[in-house]
Amino acid sequence: MADAAKTKFTPRVFSGIQPTNHLQLGNYLGAVKRFVQMQDSGIETIYCIVDQHAITVWQDPSDLRHATRELAAGYIAAGLDPKRSILFNQSQVPAHAQLGWIFNCVARMGWMNRMTQWKDKAGKDSEKASLGLFAYPSLMAADILLYHATHVPVGEDQKQHVELTRDIAMKFNHDYKVDFFPITEPVIEGAATRVMSLRDGSKKMSKSDPSDQSRINLTDDADTIAQKFRKARTDAEPLPGTLAGLKDRPEARNLVNIYAALSDQTAEKVVAEFAGQGFGTFKPALADLAVAKLSPIATEMKRLMADPAEIDRILGDGAERANAIAEPILAKTFDIVGMIRSQR
Ligand code: TYM
């Protein structure tokens, strides 16, 4: 834990997921499953559906509404308890955008230009990307720092953004000569911090990959899950007895990691168990395990999605509780910056 967090800031966990397309296995293992585990750590946990981040690239309004509710259902079906954790969608707490603006004035263009996600998403035609996509990491810093969050569980691909959040906090504290924002720690742990595509072991599994065969969606049925694992790209060798033997075998390594994360074991244990076995044995075992773990979540998601009004009520309740934490921190930030807020 960071020194600043130890001495001054009460430990608090914050993380978020974009409501774009369906949740995929990488989101589940790299994020949601760990969010649920952290709920039992005794630390306050705040989880957000970042709809304002989602619209940095075009979203059809009815798709966005559907994906927001589906993501809320996914969180809850995976074990998140909206009474113990705060669960809400970002746009219902205006302080995110308000603090985001202040951070737009703290962060430097050069910092944003170096973000790999910006480079990947904007591609060669960055002139046509939205301004929001460029400023994306500064809104993400606002999400985190608005709650003085000390710990942010994420997959490996978000590490650079959390590091930028630290830079923004340090620059703000330095420029205004305060010790107001914590220097947040990314929490990137476990066997599945970077789940790779089932079609290409050098690409991460992603909601936006054009090939649906590249990922397992949380909404996939048992047959689809089994078929996707059966067709997953691998090599012809049997599994080795130690992890070192997987060094140059990214696809095999990925499947072992997925098995480990789904079964709450280390990857070492999994290779020891399957040593010498071919994929003809390992893939069906992995598919059975995935179906056993994921299908109850899919069933529960469906049940929850049948009552959208209840999901909206849960998000509204979460937003109210989030707002109660965020408002005083935003008010203090305005004061530090020198902005007058009249009593009304
Ligand atoms: P997003 O919506 O792309 O992904 C949500 C979470 O899932 C993790 N993840 C993965 N983990 C392992 N393997 C994969 N293949 C994989 N794909 C995705 C991501 O690392 C992430 O933890 N910028 C964030 C959303 C965000 C946020 C925040 C996160 C906005 N504000 C504040 C933390 C704190 C994003 O696009 O995540």
Boltz pocket constraint, residues with backbone or C-beta under 6 A from the ligand:
constraints:
  - pocket:
      binder: B
      contacts: [[A, 14], [A, 15], [A, 16], [A, 17], [A, 18], [A, 19], [A, 26], [A, 27], [A, 28], [A, 29], [A, 30], [A, 31], [A, 50], [A, 53], [A, 139], [A, 140], [A, 143], [A, 144], [A, 152], [A, 153], [A, 154], [A, 155], [A, 156], [A, 157], [A, 158], [A, 161], [A, 192], [A, 193], [A, 194], [A, 195], [A, 196], [A, 204], [A, 205], [A, 206]]
      max_distance: 6.0
